[in-house]
């Protein structure tokens, strides 16, 4: 079941940042807020050692691959109009 949340007294600067992030990620303002909440709550629950361990494991799985900024941008735009 889904619930509705209304935010009151949202500072203009925070609204502008959220709106810019939504536009950059091609999401609605609501979807961007949900993603931010989920990410913030997920990272708050994990111990720093656990997060660092996961990052190190991911880095090892990449085999020391280095990505250039242009490669990252190309991968991010892949499949987008």
C-alpha positions, 0 to 999 in steps of 0.5 A: 500500500502506498502513502502520501506525504506532504512537505511543508515549509520547504526552503526555496534553495532545497526545492531548487536543488531537488528540482534541478536534480529531477531534471538532470535525472529525467524524473518527476519532482516526486520521483526524485524526492523518493529516490533521495529519501530511499538513498538517505535512509539506506545509507544511514542504516549501513555501518561505514565499515560495511559500506567501505567493504562493499565499495572495495569489493566492487572496485576489485570486481572491476579489475582495476578498470579506469573510466574516463569522464567521456566514457562515463558520460557516454554510458549515462546517455546510452539509450536516452533520446 
